[in-house]
Amino acid sequence: MRRFPTAKEGALSKERASIVNGRTLAAKALEIGVNDCLQLGKGEEKSGGRFKPSILAASFEAIIGAIYSDGGLAPAQAVVERLFADEIGGPAAERDYKTELQEIAYRRFRMQPAYELIASVGPDHAKQFTTRIRIGTRELGIGEGSSKKQSEQAAARAALEQLGRDQAARA
């Protein structure tokens, strides 16, 4: 907010979401060497837990939480600002297909997209999820990912592409 004092709430919210997500937090954890400091069980070590995004992101959040618990808001804020200064307002902002689709679906159809998990296969440490997305009764896309959230993002992306093709066909 200090960097973009005139920005609207929606833009700031998208900026925050592009930074505060598992992928970004995991990358930041790797960048500062959190993976080298983790104490893992034998099974987690063997299955690559030192580089699992979910473990890295949770560990990074725990470190920020510990700084806050120990020193309060000011030190935690200073660490976060220093670590994320380059990401704020930068091109690394990750596209949020679900939010984009929700906005378009409401504008065009006055309905919200419905996500349905249709498959979850594989062992717990390497699951693949498949999600179908509908607006009303119309199926618009299917997406896959290594988490439910990733599969929903992939389905929303497929739906946006389908809506774009539909729009182009009408033009």
N, C-alpha and C positions, 0 to 999 in steps of 0.2 A: 504494500500500500504506500510505503514511503517512496518507492521508486516510481510508481505510477499513480500519483495522487488524484488524477482526474479520470482514471479508468472506472468503467462501470462495474457493478457487482458481478455480472455474468462473465466478463473478461477476466476479472480477478479470480473468480471461482474456477474457471478453466485452467488458468495458470497454476493455481494451487494443486488441482487434480493432476496436472502433468508432472508435478514434482513429487507429491505425496502419493506414490503408488509403489507396489511391491518391486517392480522392475527397476525403477529409479533408485529406491532405497537399497536394493541388493547391489546395484552397480556402485553406489556410493560406499557401501560397506567394503566391497572389494578394493575400491580405490584407496581406502585408508587402512587396509590390511586386517580387517576384522576376521576374515577367514583363517588367518594364521594364529589367531588367539582363541579360537573356539575349542572347547573341550567336548568331544563327541564320543559316543559309545562305539564299540567295534563295528557293529552293523551299520550305523550311520556313516562312519568313516569309510567303510568298504563300498557303500552305495553312492559315494560322492557327496555326502552331506555338507562338506566344507564349501561346496560351490552351489548348493541348492538355493535358488532365489528366495524361497519362503523362509529358510533358516537365516540367511544373510539379512533379509529385510527385518525380520523379527529381532535379530541381534542388534541391528543398527538402532531400531526403535528403543530397545532396552537400554542401550548406552545413553541415548538422549534422555530417556526417563531417569536414569541414574544421575546424570548431570543435574537435571532439574531437582530431583529429590535431595541431592547433596548440597547444591548451591543456590537453588531457586531459579526463577524465570530468567533473570538477566544473563547468567552464564550459559544456560541452555540456548537462549535466543542468540547469543553471540556465536556459539558453535554452529548452530544451524545456518545462520546468515553467512558465516565464513565458508562453510562447506557447499552451500547452494547458491552463492552469489552469481556464478557463471550461468547457472541454469535459468534464473529468473529473467524472463523476457527474451530468452534465446530461442533458436530454431529447434532445440531439442524437445520442445513441447510435444508430447505424444498425443496423437489424435484420439479423441474419445468418440468412437463410432456410435456407442449406445446413446450418448447425449445428443449427438447430431440427429440420429434417427428419431429419437423421442420428440425433438423440436419439429422436425419435418412431418412426422406422423400426426402430431397435434394440429399443425397448420393445415395440412391437406385433408385429413380424415376425421379430425376431432376425436381421435382414439389414441391410446397408448399401445406400443408394441407388447406382445406377450411372448416370453421366452419359455421354452419347454426343453428340459434335459431329456434327450431321447436315448443316449447311450453313455456308458461309463465302463471302459474296458481296460484291462491291464492290472499289473500288481500295484499296490498302494504307492510305492515309490516312483512309479512311472505310468500313472493313469492317463488315459486320453478321454476327453469328454466331447460329446457331440450335442449341440443345441440347435433346435429349430425355432424360428421366429415367425410370428404371425401378427398381422394387423387385421383385426376382425376375423373373418374366416379365411383370409388369403394368406397362404404361406409365401414368405418372401425370401427366405434364405436358410441355409444350414451352415454352421461353423464348427470347427474343431479346435481344440487346444489342450494344453497340459493342465489347465485348471478350468473350473466352471466359468470364471470371469473371462479368461482368454477365449473360451468357446463362444460365450455370449458376444464378445467384441467381434469375433470373426463372423458370427451370424449377422450382427448389425451391419458390418461392412458389406456382406453379401446382399443384404436387404437394400442398403443405400445404392449399391451398384445396379440392382434390379429396378429400383425406382428411377434411377437415372436413365436406364435403357427405355423404360416405359415413357418417360418424359420426352426422350429423343424421338421415339416412334410416333408420338402424337404431334410433334412439331413439323 
